[in-house]
Amino acid sequence: MTERTPLLHYRLSTSVNESAPRTPPAGRPPEQHPGSPRQRPTQQGQPKKLSTFFGVVIPTLLSMFSVVVFLRIGFVVGQCGLYQAIAMFLVAYFIICMTVLSVCAISTNGALDAGGAYYMISRALGPEFGGSIGIMFFLANVCGSALFVLGLVEAILGTFGMPEDGTMATSSYQVLPSGYWWSLLYATGVALLCLLVCLVGAHIYAKATFIIFLVVMFVLGTIFISFFAVGPHTVTLPSSATSNPTNGTGPVFPTTANFTGFKLDTLLGNLWADYTVDYTTQTMMTFATVFAVMFNGCTGIMAGSNMSGDLKSPSYSIPRGTITAVIFTFIIYNLLCVLVACSCDRVLLQRDYSFLRDINVWKPFVTIGVYSSTLSAAMSNLIGASRILYALARDDLFGKVLSPAKKTSHSGNPWVSVLISWFFVQLVLFSGKLNTIASIVTIFFLLVYAAVDLACLALEWASAPNFRPTFRYFTWHTCVLGIVGCAIMMFLINAIYASASIAFMLLLLLLIHYLSPTSSWGYISQALIFHQVRKYLLMLDVRKDHVKFWRPQVLLMVSNPRSSVGLITFINDIKKSGLYVLGHVQLGDLNNLPSDPLQCQYDSWLSLVDHLNIKAFVNLTLADSVRHGVQHLLFISGLGGMRPNTLVLGFYDNSLPQDRLVDPTLPTSQATDPSAPSQELEQQPPLFHFDPLRVSSNRKDYGESGDGKVLGPQEYVAIIADAMKMLKNVVLARYFDNFDRTHILSPSSSPLKGTVYVDVWPVNLLRPDSSSYVDTCSLFLLQLACILNMVRAWRKATLRLFLCVEDGRSVRGSGEKLGQLLKDLRIKAQIYPVPWDQQVALHWQRQGMCGKKQQSQSEPDTTNEEQEQRIDEEEDVDDYVNSFPSNTTRLSDDYLSAVNKLILDQARPPPAVRFLYLPRPPADTRRYAAYLHQLELLTRDLGPTLLIHGVTPVITTDL
């Protein structure tokens, strides 16, 4: 090799095989990933047989040395001086040592498989990070292989190539034609040689690396001997280093330099920095540029860990072998720096980057070292790229795109992956020059190192009990330092390429997140989220709750999701970023069952949550009755300060439910009515394994519609009463079985140019003797209606507030008072006074007769008038307004029908949903049936309606 060998083909390149492969030995099929998305049977083969020295030390040493020791040492010392050169190596090795500690920790926490860094990152951070980093690692190895092939061709042409300008050859061995196409031909031949070795198998490469290692160590030994054996002499500088690119107008460079041997004057002249123009690129060198060039010689630290599949004891060999190689290379680099600074003058170091050949005892030794190390690097990068591609294909992260790369030979060699990798290498070879790509390759490798540090940091921070690496000489501080160091180096080398690489990784991450199948590897994000959520839940102190920050935290009881889709989606709108729990009670006794029947149902419920795109938890319970099951859920749902404060029940009626989950691909409004349930169930996706709906109306249940569980009116009202005793707000939802928010909110469905109305009746309509609208329950209605209006989909809806007034009371005054209240509460609504004298008069005129009639229909076993009077006296006077009236038997059906008609008459145009006042159930449990009957008459044919009872203050006018 002559002086025409350019530096940048070596100095910006990444060294030998970053992902030295883990390929099964001949005769053994490849081992399968135990946790890949599609489970494959694991095939047992021969025991692993590589020792620490052959499996870790040699690959790591070759990957870190490469051509660095031959062509970069003089450049670094000549530009920076000895002090800054040693400081640079200290900083660089500090950065890579932080990553080495992370590699050792992860590699000793479990068995590694093919793919090296990709396997570690994907199994720790999940398929998104692993897949994106794997693709970048593959591209880095492809470009690195092409880079070393072209570097070898340049080295060969520098020694044996004829001059391109047509001048006469200076030596008899310069016989090879030069030029772009000839260089491409030579590069293709070298790539084919690497392809043949990789197609035979990694075992041939493993044998070759030992021979190359011996050659490199021998050449390195001759270099050390030459410093002592060769006497002082003059070295002729390369013509490219002495020529003047400015056509004679610039400075004149010397044509010779001195190898002085060990002299104090030479050492003193090389102690301090002296940055000059790089004669190969004609650019001014700085600390940052030299540091970026030098740092490439420190990469390659994961070559040994990627051989874990072929090691006898990976947990023993990887940390010891990797750390040994790092320490050895650090010592060699610093010794060379000291020897070079003591024996070579500054001009020789700055103007001849191949000076080690000129001062060697036999000049061809260094040339042989460059050839062997470069060829080894090209082969190892090619075989490493093929193994990464094979691992990506086996994990099915990209579907059928990479499926051909799974094919292997009888000996387990992924020959298709090798061919694909060689094809990409050949494409890169057409560029001819890879000076710019070399820096991208280095940045890719640094990004991989940062990802390994991030994986170790995430595992450490997650505090997972199963993260127990046998290598314990690391902390989260070392991981953070490794990440920061790699990030600084990336942007120091090239900020534009670093930013583009990160953006490319994020793009791949998003693609894999949305397109790849769900893996069974475990997601570190889940462990981190659990860790943080637990910490913040402990900090969420219920004693510090304040009404200013109140939000609904809803427990929605669902009997059968098939008929409750409309209600589930609507309640999701009014939770206002609060807790939302879907509760379900299954009747049964665990003593009489072989196992918990609820465990197999959670997948279906969680699939329902995903399908409806709601933010909800699922809580199922087993109980001997629905009432006891709801009590269980109200007591135990939630954690700490996140507990349900509002219970939502579907209305109790006998309406025939309709299945809304027959075909999830159809919108709710187009779902098929289960008139032929057997045929529809056959077409249903397997993830919705819910019980079929009842087909007759003689079965009663809780929830919007049911699955056939028996629930009488007495127990249903008792559930409402229980919730209020627990100080839970209660909401009863009626006519939501056909509710479709998309259809209701679409402009075409609204009669008034897309205007959607939400009606609020904040008066207890079952107490005609009271028209108060400022009690706790009324304000709770206003709050829920306002929350619904704050949701983006409902933001254009108009709130209509209906104020019931009687003669003798100032309509204007009542409206102004209510308007001022709404203004103070920052609630925007239209107020409509509604006279209801006729309805109130109807109640007072007929209360006696209707009370007796209703008593005979609904409570034939009730006691006499004296008992009713005694019950009336026992009721709390302070709870008069929001309680169920004591004269239940005297509320006539005519009055309730008249109020129902009043509500319907005011709805012009009809609203999307109504909010009505829900009175408290009567204290006498014998009146539960009458209570439910009156609610049914009140809400008959009103459309989607919420009956709401609030028990706690939720509104304040304070800041």
Secondary structure, 3 states (H helix, E strand, C coil): CCCCCCCHHHHCCCCCCCCCCCCCCCCCCCCCCCCCCCCCCCCCCCCCCECHHHHHHHHHHHHHHCCHHHHCHHHHHHHHHHHHHHHHHHHHHHHHHHHHHHHHHHHCCCCCCCCCHHHHHHHHHCHHHHHHHHHHHHHHHHHHHHHHHHHHHHHHHHHHECCCCCCCCCCCCCCECCCHHHHHHHHHHHHHHHHHHHHHCHHHHHHHHHHHHHHHHHHHHHHHHHHHHCCCEEEECCHHHHCCCCCCCCCCCCCEEEECCCCHHHHHHCCCCCCCEECCCCEECCHHHHHHHHHHHHCCCCCCHHHHHHECCHHHHHHHHHHHHHHHHHHHHHHHHHHHHHHECHHHHHHCCCHHHHCCCCCHHHHHHHHHHHHHHHHHHHHHHHHHHHHHHHCCCCHHHHHHHHCCCCCCCCHHHHHHHHHHHHHHHCCCCCHHHHHHHHHHHHHHHHHHHHHHHHHHHHCCCCCCCCCCCCCHHHHHHHHHHHHHHHHHHCHHHHHHHHHHHHHHHHHHHHHCCCCCCCCHHHHHHHHHHHHHHHHCCHHHCCHHHCCCCEEEECCCHHHCHHHHHHHHHCCCCCCEEEEEEEECCHHHCCCCCCHHHHHHHHHHHHHHCCCCEEEEEEECCHHHHHHHHHHHCCECCECCCEEEEECCCCCCCCCCCCCCCCCHHHCCCCCCHHHHHHHCCCCCCCCCCCCCCCCCCCCCCCCCCCCCHHHHHHHHHHHHHCCCEEEEEECCCCCCHHHHHCHHHCCCCCCCEEEEECCCCCCCCCCCCCCHHHHHHHHHHHHHHHCHHHCCCEEEEEEEECCCCCHHHHHHHHHHHHHHCCCCCEEEEEECHHHHHHHHHHHHHHHHHHHHHHCCCCCCHHHHHHHHHHCCHHHCCCECCCCHHHCCHHHHHHHHHHHHHHCCCCCCEEEEECCECCCCHHHHHHHHHHHHHHHCCCCCEEEEECCCCCCCCCC
